[in-house]
Amino acid sequence: MIVSGEPIGAADAKAIGLVDEVVEGGDLVEAAVAFAQRVAPKRPLPRARDLTAPLEQAKKDPSIFEKAKKDAAARARVAKPRSVASKPSRLPWSLRSRRV
């Protein structure tokens, strides 16, 4: 997600540990209060920096970084920049109306 910029769905975000809970339908405030009441007694809360599973996975298979770099480079080659001549004037109105 960080490398590609592609959004992910709620279920996928929960599966990878990006979010703690997904609320489908129902009252979001009620679900948030219930979640807070479940989590509040658990102190200290786990910090994202302390979650080591993704790090351990990367240590086992460092090729995932090379694959991510290749994927990002392939996407960058697909995007073609617009030529400067095709861009409309972006001068502020005050500068466009002045004669020099």
ABEGO torsion letter per residue (X at the ends): XAAAGBBBBAAAAAAAGABABBBBEEBAAAAAAAAAAAAAABOBBBBAAABAAAAAAAAABAAAAAAAAAAAAAAAAABBBBBAAABBBABBAAAAABBX
